[in-house]
């Protein structure tokens, strides 16, 4: 496991559904001193109501990173290179590129792998 772990939308949805396996994996990361990183657009993709208590609980144990102009341009370039359209996936991979070697925890491994390859990003897909 690398020192940087990024969550895509799938893990946030699993947390919100109180998936025991995901929560055990998340807890293990925290115990190892690994604070997972979540891009703010990923939060926007899954946040629907203020009553999503499990989602908010998860995010308290994560670093939520804003989408700034530089990250947005990097994500856009990745979309063009990989010929995919999911902006949040591209933001996650662009963020991984800025954080060095990273694990990306996702339920959408195919598009994430395409983006990693297109951008030659040092990241590993952890499919859930």
C-alpha positions in Angstrom: 0.0 0.0 0.0 1.3 3.5 -0.8 1.2 6.4 1.5 -1.4 8.2 -0.7 -4.9 6.7 -1.1 -7.6 8.4 -3.1 -11.3 7.5 -3.0 -13.5 7.7 -6.1 -17.3 7.9 -5.8 -17.8 4.1 -5.3 -16.1 4.0 -1.9 -18.1 7.0 -0.7 -21.3 5.3 -1.8 -20.2 2.1 0.1 -19.6 4.2 3.2 -23.0 5.8 2.9 -24.6 2.4 2.6 -22.7 1.3 5.7 -20.8 -1.4 3.9 -18.9 -3.3 6.6 -16.1 -4.4 4.4 -15.4 -0.9 3.2 -15.5 0.5 6.7 -13.0 -2.2 7.9 -10.6 -1.3 5.1 -11.0 2.5 5.8 -10.4 1.9 9.5 -7.2 -0.1 8.7 -5.9 2.7 6.6 -6.5 5.2 9.3 -4.8 3.0 11.9 -1.7 2.9 9.5 -1.7 6.7 9.6 -3.0 7.0 6.0 -5.6 9.7 5.6 -7.5 9.1 2.4 -7.9 11.9 -0.1 -11.2 12.8 -1.7 -11.5 15.4 -4.5 -14.4 17.8 -3.9 -16.1 17.0 -7.2 -16.4 13.4 -6.0 -18.2 14.6 -2.9 -20.6 16.6 -5.1 -21.2 13.5 -7.2 -22.5 11.4 -4.3 -23.9 14.0 -1.8 -27.7 14.3 -2.1 -29.0 15.2 1.4 -27.8 16.4 4.7 -29.1 13.2 6.2 -26.2 11.1 4.7 -24.7 10.7 8.1 -22.3 7.8 7.1 -21.0 9.9 4.2 -20.3 12.8 6.5 -18.7 10.5 9.1 -16.4 9.1 6.4 -15.4 12.6 5.2 -14.4 13.6 8.7 -11.6 11.0 8.4 -10.5 12.2 4.9 -8.7 15.1 3.3 -11.1 16.8 0.9 -9.2 18.7 -1.8 -10.8 21.5 -3.7 -10.8 21.7 -7.5 -8.7 24.6 -8.5 -7.9 25.9 -11.9 -4.6 23.9 -12.3 -6.2 20.6 -11.3 -9.2 21.4 -13.6 -6.9 21.9 -16.6 -4.9 18.7 -15.8 -8.2 16.7 -15.6 -9.4 18.2 -18.9 -6.2 17.2 -20.6 -6.5 13.7 -19.3 -10.1 13.5 -20.6 -8.8 14.5 -24.0 -5.9 12.0 -24.0 -7.9 9.1 -22.7 -11.0 9.9 -24.7 -13.3 9.4 -21.8 -16.0 11.8 -20.4 -16.2 11.3 -16.6 -14.9 14.5 -15.2 -14.8 13.2 -11.6 -12.6 10.2 -12.6 -10.3 12.5 -14.4 -10.1 14.8 -11.4 -9.2 11.8 -9.2 -6.4 10.7 -11.6 -5.1 14.3 -12.0 -5.0 14.6 -8.2 -3.1 11.3 -8.0 -0.6 12.8 -10.4 0.1 15.6 -8.0 0.5 13.4 -5.0 3.1 11.0 -6.3 2.6 7.2 -6.2 -1.0 6.6 -5.2 -3.6 3.9 -4.8 -7.0 4.9 -6.3 -9.9 3.0 -4.6 -12.7 2.8 -7.1 -15.6 0.7 -8.4 -14.9 2.0 -12.0 -11.4 0.5 -12.7 -11.6 0.5 -16.5 -11.9 4.3 -17.0 -9.5 5.0 -14.1 -6.9 2.7 -15.8 -7.4 4.4 -19.1 -6.8 7.8 -17.5 -3.8 6.6 -15.6 -2.3 5.2 -18.8 -3.1 8.2 -20.9 -1.5 10.5 -18.4 1.4 8.2 -17.5 0.4 8.7 -13.8 2.1 6.7 -11.1 -1.0 5.2 -9.6 -2.4 1.8 -8.9 -6.1 0.8 -9.1 -7.6 -0.8 -6.1 -11.0 -2.2 -7.4 -13.7 -2.6 -4.8 
